[in-house]
Amino acid sequence: MKQRNIMPRQNPAEMVDPSSDGAAEYVELGERSSPKLDKYQKVSVIPLVFLIFYEVSGGPFGIEDSVQAAGPLLALIGFLLVPFAWSVPEALITAELGTMFPENGGYVVWVSSALGPYWGFQQGWMKWLSGVIDNALYPVLFLDYLKSAIPELEGGLPRTTAVLALTVVLTYMSYRGLNIVGWVAIFLGVFSLLPFIFMGFVAVPRLDASRWLVMDISDVNWSLYLNTLFWNLNYWDSISTLAGEVENPSKTLPKSLFYALLLVIFGYFFPLLVGTGVVPLNRELWTDGYFSDIGQMLGGVWLRTWIQAAAALSNMGMFLAEMSSDSFQLEGMAIRGMLPELFAKRSPYGTPLVGILFSASGVILLSWMSFQEIVAAENFLYCFGMIMEFIAFVKLRIDHPAESRPYKIPLGTVGSIIMCIPPTVLILVVLAFASFKVMVISMVAIMIGLVLEPCLRYSERKGWFKYSIIADNHDYHSAYQ
């Protein structure tokens, strides 16, 4: 006997008018949110801005490789122009679909509604795995910034123990509640950006504009350059998995995405402008942590220490934001019956306990990978997920033009398709530059997802796990009469 828990929800706007001729009726989603969430405190604009900031950026730590790969001019152009080709379309799509489907699960719900639940699950699998791979990076980077002060963290048992301990502490903070994570993100964001603002003031007398124009097109590591840009400018859609936790999402989500976009572009371009303008170019020196060396040249040891501390704490902020997104995504998938119901159970603090534990376990298991392997692998998986999002966005625009969209991108169907072309081209370029090893690992991961979904459906039929089913599941394949 199947163990299924029926979780009905009522929304009058979701009923098709029986008196109509059925020719142009639709099921309206409106201001719907995830069930049983009213008792939990919602996230407001300012915490949400900094959660998005840490989902996407966390500050300029990690962008140094762009200068090493391509020189100052291309690095500056990349972080000034690529956001308009990639980040802006992704943020706009997130604003439209995130307010159209204001529930936890985000992009999983979008793809499921447009392409069916099987592909919705594949989207969830690839995006969750990409997020976990991304999160495995942050404890490692945190220790990399501390090892100059504590040489024992260079490797061996002390480093392994420190990675595990840090993961446990940050996971516990995620468990204690999303609002705590949001306010911690505000503090960490301000602390992480302030040293670069100070560095900019100190650097003014020493700036040399000619250094910004250096470029050697014949000596560009395109793979490193594109992966660095892509890694530092993606994940705008991750906040959609928390849409059910947002206060008044139809207004708060678009506004927060806009403010976060400005903050991210400033947080990358300004430090890069200062750093490349004050020191003579030596591309080999531009690796992770080089901003702290520039800080010492400009302000002394204390500024170097501040930047190192800011970098270390920024990695904590990115871990917390990504962990929240990943765990609430699993909760949203469980609410829609894609995962066993136990993933939807909440802690006393309103956080999805099982989702947090699963995501933390994945972080620990993947922490053995190197920095560049992590970036390349997550980019590869993320690219496939974004392609499905673009398809879902366009398909929902074509198939359901009359559907309620509290925020709608001011473009028609043709304009929406054109808007998706530049980021799609960038995705294809990033995929083309992936190494054979990364390609093989990523394709194996994708194939696991293709097999995992039927296995979960089999476990459902056998009654091995308890699954939820929502009476008003807004899969458009079943909404029409």
N, C-alpha and C positions, 0 to 999 in steps of 0.2 A: 504493500500500500504506500503510495507516495506521501511524503510528509511535506505538505506545502501550507504555508501560513498566508491566508488571504488578508491583505492590508488595504481595505477600501479607503478611498479619498474622494471627497465631493468637490466639484467646482462647477457651478451652473453654466459657466461660459464654455465648458467643454462638451455640452450636449448639442447635438445637431437638431435644428428646429424641425419637428415632424411636419409642420404645415408647409414647409418649403418644397420646391420641386426637386431639390437635390442637385441642381445643376452647378451651383457655385458655392456650396456650403463648405465650411471647414471647421476643424476643432481648434478652438482658441486656447493658447497656453497662458497668456496674460501674466499675472503676477503670482504664479504658482511657485511654491518652494518645497523642499524636501519635507516629508512627514515628521510629525512629533518633534519639531525643532523650536517651537515657540518658547519653550521653557528655558532655552539656552540663550545667553547673551549674544547679540549680533555684533558683527564687526563694522565699524564706521569708516569714514573716508580716510582719515589720516593713517590709522593702522593698516588699512588696506593698501594705501599707496606704498608704504614701506614693505609690506609683504610682497607686492608685485616687484618692487625694486630688488628685493633679495631673491625672488624667483628668477629674475632675468639677469641681474648684474651683481650687486653687492659692492660696487666700487671698481676702481681701475686695476685691481689686483688680478694679474693674469693676462693683461693686454700687452705686456712688454714684448711678447713673442711676435707681435705684428710688426714691430720695428725691426727686429732681428730678421724676419722673413722678407720684408719688402722695403725697408727704409722709412724715413719720417713722412715723406709726402704721401705715399700710398697708404700708410697707417692712418694719417689724419683724414685723408679722403674717405677711406673705408669706414671709419667710425662717425663721419659726418653724413655721408650719403647712403650707405647701406641701410641705416635705420629707416629711410624713406622707401626703399625698395622691399625691405623685409619686415622690419618691426612694425611700421605703421599699418600695412595690410593685415598682419597677424593680430595686432591690437584692435583694429576696427572689426574684424570678424569675431574676435572674442567678445567685444562689446555687444554686437548684434545678437549673436547666438547665445551668449551668456545671459542676456536679459530675456530672450525668447524662451529659454529653458532655465529658469532660475532655481536649479536644484544641484545637489552634490552629484558628481559624476561628470559634469561638464562635457568635454568633447566626446566622451563615450556615448552620452545621450544624443548629441548632434548626429553622429555617424549612424547610431542605431535607428534614429528616426528617419534618416534619409536613405540608408542602404540596408537596413535590417539588423536584428540583434546579433547575428553571427559576426558581421563586420564591425559592429559596435564593440564586441568582445575583443576582436583582433586589435582595434584601436586602443582599447584599455590595456591590453597586454603589452603592446609595444611602448606606449607612453609610460606605463608604470615601470617597465624594465629600464627604459631610458632614464627615468627619474631616479631610480635606485642606483644605477650606474653613476649618474651625476653626483648623487649624494655620497657615494663611496670616496669621492675625491676630497671632500671638505675636511674630514679629520686629518687626512694625510697632509694637505696644504697647511692646516693649522700648525701641525708639528714642524713642517718645513720652515715656517717663519720663526719658530722658537728654538730651532736646533743651534743657531748661532750663539744663543745665550746659554743653552743647555746641550752641550755636545753629546751627551748620552742618548739623546733622542735621534741621533743619526741613523741607527739601525739596531737590529738584534732584539732581544727580549724586552728591554725598556721601551723601545718604539712600539712594538706589538701591544704591550700592556697599555701604553698610553692611548693608542688608537681605540682599543676596546673600552677603556675607562671613559674616554671622551664621548664615544658613541652612546654609551649607557647614560651618561649625564644629560646629553642633549636630547636623547629619546625620552627621558623622564620629563624634561621641560615641555616637550611636545605633548606628552600625556596630560600635563596639568591644565591645558586649556588653550584654545586658539587666541583668546583675547590677551593672555599672558604673552604668547608668541608675538602678537601684533605690537604690543607696547615695548617688548624687548627689541623688536626690529627697529622701532623708531629710535631708541637710544643708540643701538649699534650703528644705524645709518648715519646719524648726526656725528657720532664719534669717528666714524670711518672717513667721512668727507671733509671734516674740519681741517686736518693737517694739510690737505692739498690746497684748500683755499688760502691757508697761511703761507704755504710754499709758493703760491702764485704771487702774493704780495712781495715776498722776499726776493723773488726771481726777476721782478720787473727791470732793475738796472742791468741785469746780465743777459737779457734776452737778445738773441741774434736771429732775426727773421730769415736770413739766408739759409739757416740750418733746416728750416721747415721744407725747403724746396728740393732737398736732395733725393734723387731717385735714379736707380739703375735697373731699367726694365729687363736687362739681360741676366740680372742676378737676383731673381725673385723665387723664393720657395713658395709656390702657389698653394700647395697642399697645406702647409703650416699657416700661411696667411689666411686662407679661406676658412679653415677649421677654427682659427682663433677668433675671427670675426663672427662666424656663425655661432660658436659656443657662447660668446659673450652677448649676443643679441637675440637669442631665442628664448623660448619658454614663456612667452606672453600669455599663451592659452592655459598655462597651468593654474592660474587663479580661478578659472572657470569651475574647477572641481570643488571649490569652496563656495559656489554661488548661493547655496542653501544657507550658508552661515552669515551672509551679508545683509546688513540693514538696508531696506528699500533698494534692492539690487538694480531696478530699472534706472535709477538716477545715480546711485553710488558707484556702480561698476564702471560705466563709461567715464565718469568724472575722474575716478581713481586711476584708470588706465591712461588718461590724458596727462595727468600730473606726473605719473610714474615715468611716462615716455620722456618728458622734459628732464626729469631728474636723472634718468639713465644716460641720455645723450650728453648732458652736462658733466656727469660723473666720469665719463670716458674721455670726452674731447678736451676738456680743460686741463686735467693732469698731463695728458699726452702732449698738448700744446706747450705747456710749461717745461716738461722734461726734455722734449726734443729741441727746445729753443735755448736751453741754458748750458748744455754740455756738448762738447765736440762729439761727433758721431763715431761710435765704435759699435757696430751692429752686434758683435759677439757678446758684448756686455748686457745687451737687452734681453734678459731672461727673467723668470719669476723672481721678484724681490728687488729688482734694480731701482724701483722708485725709492726704496729706503736708502740706497746708496746716494741717490741724487739729493734726498733730504739731508743727509749728513754733509754733503758738499755745500748746501745752501744755508742750513741752520744749525749744524753741529750734531753731536751724538743724541741730544734730547729729541730732535725732530726725527732722526732715524728711528729711535726707540718708539716714538709715537706712531709712526707709519707702520712699523712692524706689529705693534699692538693692534692697530686698526685693521691690518690685514688678517691677523689671527682671529680677531673678534668678528670680522666680516664673514669669515668661513663658518663661524658658528651661526650667524644670521641666515646664511644661505642654506645650511643644513636644516635649521628649524622650519624655514619656509617650504623647502622641498619635501620634508617629512610630512608636514601638514597637508600639502597638496596630494602626495601619494596616498596617504592613509584615508583621506576623505574621498578620494577617487574610488578606492576599494569599497568604501561604505556605500557610495552611490551605485556601484555595480551590484552590490548585494541587495540593495533596496529594489532594483529592477530585476532581480532573479538571475543575474548572470553568475553570481558567486553564492556559496552557501550563506545562509542567513546570519551565521555567527560573525561574519565580517561587518554586519550592520549594527552590532551591539555596541553601546556606548558606555564609557566609564562614568563615574560620578561627576567628572569635570566636563562631560559633553564631548569627549574625544573618542574616536573609533579605536578601541584598544587593540583588537586583533589586527587591524590594518597597520597600526603603528609597529606592532611586534613583527609582522611579516616584512614590512619595509626595512626595519632595523636589521633583521636577520640577513636580508639581501645585501645591505650595505657592508656588513661584516664579511660576508662570503666573497664580495667583489673587491675588497680593499687591497688585494694582492696585485691588482693591475697597475701598470705604470700610468703616469699622468697623460701622456700623448695617446696611449691605447684607450684610456677611459674617454677622453674627449672625442676621438674618432669613432669609437663604438657607439656612444650615445648619440652623436650627430647622425650616424647612419640610420639607427632605429627611429630617431626623431623625424628624419626626412620622410620616411614612409608614412608615419602618422600624420604629418602635415599635409601630404598629398591627399590622404583620405578626408582630412578636414576641408580642404579646398573643394573637393568633389562634393562633399555633403553640403557645404555652404551654397554652391552654385545650384545643386539639385533642389534644395529647399526653396531657393529663389524662383526657379523655373516651375516646379510642381505646385508650390503653395504661395503664390504671390500675395494672396489676400490675408495670410496668416498674421496674427497680431505680433508686432515687433516693437516693444517699448522704445528701443533705440534701433534705428535703421540707418545704415550707411546711405548717404544721399546719392546713390548711383543706381541706374537701372540694371537689368539683367546683363546687357552687353558690357556696361561699365564694370560690373562686378567681375565678369570673366576677364576683362582686360586687367583689372587690378590684381588678379591672381597670377598673371603671367610672369612678372619679374621675380617674385619669390619662388615660383615653380622652376624657372630657369636656374636660379641660385641653388635650389635643391639638387637639380640634376648635375650641376657642376661639382657640388660637394660630394655627391655619390660617385662621380667619375674619378675623383682624386683619392678615394678610399683605398687603403692598401689591401692586398689579397687576404691577409690574415684577418683584418677587421671585417672584410666582406664575408668571409666564410663564417666567422663567429656570429655575425649579425643575421645571416641567412638561416643558420641553425636555430637561433633564438626565434626567428619569425616562424619557422616550421613547427617549433614546439607549440607556439600559440595556435597554429592551424589544427593541431591534433588535440590540444588541451581542451578546447571548447566542446567538441563531441564527447570527450571523456567526462566532462562535468555534466553534460546532459544525460549521459548514461548513468552516472551516480545519482542523478535526480530521479530517473525512472526506477532505479533499484531501491530508492529510499535510503541510501547510505547517508545523505546529508539533508538537512531541512532547508528548503528554499522559500523565499518570499515571492509573492506575485502581486502586482499592483493592479487593482481593479480598473484604474484609469490610466494604464500604461499608454503613453502618447506616441506609440509607434504608428506612423502614418499608414503603414501597410494594413493596419487593422482599424484605424480611426474612421475611415470613410465607410459609408453605408451604400 
